[in-house]
Amino acid sequence: MDNFSMIIFGASGDLTKRKLMPALYSLFKDERLTGDFSIIGVSRTDYEDAEYQKYILEQLHIFVKEEERDESTMKKFVGHLHYLSIDPAKEEGYPLLRQRIAELTKTENPDNLLFYLATPPSLYGVVPLHLKRAGLNTPGSRIIVEKPFGYNLESALELNRIYSSAFEEHQVYRIDHFLGKETAQNLLAFRFANGIFEPLWNRNYIDYVEVTAVENLGIENRGGFYDTTGTLRDMVQNHLIQLVALTAMEPPSKFDADYFRNEVVKVYESLRPLTEEDFNENIVRGQYMTEGDKKGYREEKGVNPNSRTETYVAMKLEIDNWRWNGVPFYIRTGKQMPTKVTEIVVHFKAAPHQMFKGTLGQHPRPNKLTLRIQPNEGMVLNLGMKVPGSGFDVKQVAMDFTYDSMDGKSIMDAYARLIDDSIKGDPTLFTRSDAVEASWKFFDPILKYWEEHPEAHLYGYPAGTWGPLESEKLVREHGAEWTNPCKNLTNTDLYCEL
């Protein structure tokens, strides 16, 4: 790790103190960051090195879990922090950055560099060009870019052009913290390491698939950002579609970055293009309204009182390939939901001949597999079992697993995992340029339709509910239903129904 430097643009911002520094501390504590490395914070705020170290130490006491804090280790970690006050938007500060890196690495031509753009998206296309002009886009450098990567297809194409002019594709790490979560990666192991499931993972045995990522909070203090972004850009075009890809992709012929990411792109390219009929019938967008003491979206700070920005999206997707033809994928995401949960639910088809009755005199429900990404990470398989006693009443029971049950094995923070991969130069869990473009090609027509048709439906839903009633109609047309987890999940609960 000698002569390794990580440079964080936006070092005085919220993302750095809440996520990046705790993740880097975790890597340091676990001895994944060793040797004479340096972390250089870059921002417009004025700090001396000692002031910045003190500030980050204070933030670690807030954002690192109490059981993971070690005072001595935290002080050693912040000793590796340095700071440079420049404006990342202005080219004249970058020679100073190069000089600072050279001083810390004791070399005139530093090469083992990792840049992290924890900045507003407006700087995503600026910083790489300034790095190039300063000669910091060296062969051994990497650059991590936060979402959203582009505002629409046109801007995403332009960003890809900028990055390809300054870096090679293997040097660009477009980060999505969802893919850093252990349970998202476990979906791949579950599918491809267990011979009993892969033969069932197709249209012959699966009825439909749900992907849900909802939060029980509003937009908090991000009104200015959110009102120009919306849920489709913020969550659907990146997070949700990547979870769809992990669920639907074909097995890579070998597990490395290129082969894995090739299969992800194939899923995006197989999505059935949307028509104007789909915009009206297979997409439901909503906006939360006042309910009790909870504000409506239009009452939030920084939001236009007549805003038509969506805070909820539910969609029906179809994948036109041999494996998934005829199997709908229902995805939904929203703010101010009853609980916070991200999960994938695979609904299997019913047994071809129903011989038994359930406890209420109805046929038992078909099997379903729930893969919980967050919280209470784990999975549950629902099976029909005979109720003890006379007769053959069948009841659905849960066979479950949670990561909490793995003794001595803690779940690595998603940001820590992804930063660790980028330090090692492993791009497997990062989005490639062609995947960004393929995703935007699919979703861009929706945004254009909404812009061109201001009368397009925007349904209100009371804050704290499961979204517009129209989303229930969306799934009922297939004879399906949403899986709504309980409001108060405990550490051991994986699944329950209202």
C-alpha angles and dihedrals in degrees: 000000000000114000091013114141129183115199117199116198109203092033095161094050135105098258092054097052097038102041117003102050094044088049093050091046088052091053090048092049090050090049094245089122107055141149127035099328126152134207115204120197115208123193143121094258113102115244135150115219093258092048092050092048090052091048093051092046088056091049092049089058087057104040104032114083112256094240090055097050118108113174096207093048093047091053091049090049096051088050086074092057124103133173139215122188109214135127106256089206093062123075096213093074096059098077086057089052092051090049092050092050091049091052093050096044093040091227133109093220108040112192113164094081133149118193120197120196104209087160137112111286089249088077096049092092095039106051098057092053092050090049089052093051090049091051093244095124090091124167091256096048127103131193127208118206124193124220142295092067097190133347094240138345094287095052092044090054090050092050091050089051091052094048093046089054092055105030141022115253092251089059095057117087112189100193128213111174091207089073090053092062114107093226093054089054090044089062088069093048091046092053102038103032097050117069094195095067106038093068088056096046098100147070093286094067108016119079100187142331130227126203114189130179112168137157133208092218133079125229091287108196098343098092095124092052098038097049090061094042114038131189097288092061096034099049117357103053092053118012102036098039090051090054088050089052093051089051097045106033124114119245109273112239086236131004109251134115099269098044093045094048092045089062092048091055091049090059092051091048091050095056109118107248114250122246130202087261089057091052089060103034110026101039123066119188124185145176125213119245134202114288121173109311092346117104122234117240093253090056093056119111113269095015123124107247088226095042120152094191112136122238093179133044130179120179142176113224128187126199116211105212138100096268101048109025108139096012111115119216111209115199129183139172133171151156125245094027122155093261143002114256141141116195146144118224119195113198114202123208119263120262108276093239120035109209099161136061126222125238091272094048094263128112112273116261118263118260119274135186120213119197109192113206094178145038115013090014115221143080141265131200115203114214136177113246132176116259110236115256137044122341129020105279110160125209130188112246132182127241103193145178130192128189088232087071093063103096115227093001115111122188113252115235111258095234091047091052094049095044089049090052092049092050089053091045097244110144097178096114095041127091118257123220095251090053091053090052094045092050093049092047088060099044101034094079090059092056092046091050092052091048093049095042109047088172091064112126118277109176123205121224129185113255110258096034132103095261135264118347088234088074088064090054089050093063098033091067086071092043088253134129135203118254105234112193119213120271096240109047116186126209091266101037115103102160140016135144130225 
